[in-house]
């Protein structure tokens, strides 16, 4: 069963992870955190969060590979996954959405817009 209001943050940079957590907690979201894709995949399978925020550049398994693993597991295949990345070119956005991410959020995070983007993903809104 999906924990609809829970947001899993998979981010290797501690400051970026803390910023995302603080913004989302302040907006009323419950968060889970992982500092690598492997730990994030384990948390996603165990907790079935409502949405996953995935850094694209991760050590070991990168965000694209982790997304493929989430999508290939029936237990996690339906969880919306947002690419959170410093890649900010228009072609990057298109590339990540074409790879299967549900949404794309650029770093640095917009502290006002970020909770709205996450809430829209939880509600199943358009990218």
C-alpha positions, 0 to 999 in steps of 0.5 A: 500500500502506498503511503500517499503523503510520504516523499522519499528524497534520494540525494547524495549531497547532504545540504541539498537533501536537508534543504529539500527535507526542510522545505517539504517538512515546513509545507507539511509533508512527511519525508524519508531520505536516502543518500544513494540509489541503493538505499533509496530503492530499499526504502521505496520497496519497504515504504511505497512512498507517494512520490520519489525525488531522485537526484540524477547524478548519484554515486554507484547506480545513477538516477536513470538506472534507479528509475529503471529499477523502480519501474521494473518492480511491480511494487514500485512501478506506479510511484511518481518519480521526479528528477531533481537535477542541476542539468538545466538545458531544455534538452535535459528536461526532454531527455529525463521526461522521455526516460520515464521521469514523471516530472523534472525539477531544476536545482537550485530549488525554488522554495515557494514552487517546490512544495507545489510541484511535489503536491501536484505529483502526489495528486497526479497532475501534469508536469 
